[in-house]
């Protein structure tokens, strides 16, 4: 049985997939399987994978399906994974060649349900290191976790027990997946090294801003419903409220101001303010927001109807 299964969804990435797979087949961890899910590619991606498969037939499992999006491809690959731990990697990114050995060693030593590592943002002209905060327990994890799937190693039996999948048809699929998984994680460990190179492409989904930005609220509502259905919402309400507000007025807001269509931009800015204040009318009293000293929380505490308009105008100018 492989120690780690890496699920790699692939759609029209002929420029990137070879480098991605080369860093996987050459991992220092030898007991690894790479599950490539071709999500209906129409370019030369398939041929590139087949070429690498001839060199490493025992390491790559190739699956092909009709195009259904990133979430659908990841979900499709999970049942084929045989590894003790499962990882996800997007096919336009690449990793350090000792990443999975180091993460697996930590997982074994600490009996971890999940291991998380740092990563690099790779821009055309610069590289930025992303160093995450350490956290203990599920409440701190909700507050501090970086909601990306590809810097984590997750015990397969946890995924099978949780039956958590990526929501099909939405942006922000990692948000829903991560927060739904947290209640099942008893032990989380950290590799405090940057091991993933997260490529920033202008035409990638995450860098194209339009009316779909509002899907963050549908995803967060789905997370809240999931906690309510499990009967655990009240225990995590403070953390989920804080996360909801932070997404709305931080990362989501910075995306909305980049929308070039003025009508859509103004509509989403209005909806953002209304959704937060309807969902959590007393959000300014949130215990995390009041207690944690950070520039982000200082900014959030300063938001009101007047400053909200000022901030959006400023963000629009500096975008």
BELZINOR-V180577 format. One record per helix or strand of 3 or more residues. SS is the DSSP state (h for helix, s for strand). FROM is the first residue (numbers start at 1). TO is the last residue. If there is no record, write none. Layout:
{{SS | FROM | TO} {SS | FROM | TO}}
This chain:
{{s | 4 | 10} {h | 17 | 25} {s | 32 | 39} {h | 45 | 55} {s | 60 | 65} {h | 70 | 78} {s | 85 | 88} {h | 99 | 110} {s | 114 | 122} {s | 127 | 130} {h | 137 | 144} {s | 152 | 155} {h | 156 | 162} {h | 173 | 182} {s | 188 | 199} {h | 205 | 207} {h | 211 | 229} {h | 233 | 249} {h | 251 | 256} {h | 262 | 279} {h | 283 | 285} {h | 287 | 291} {h | 295 | 301} {h | 305 | 318}}
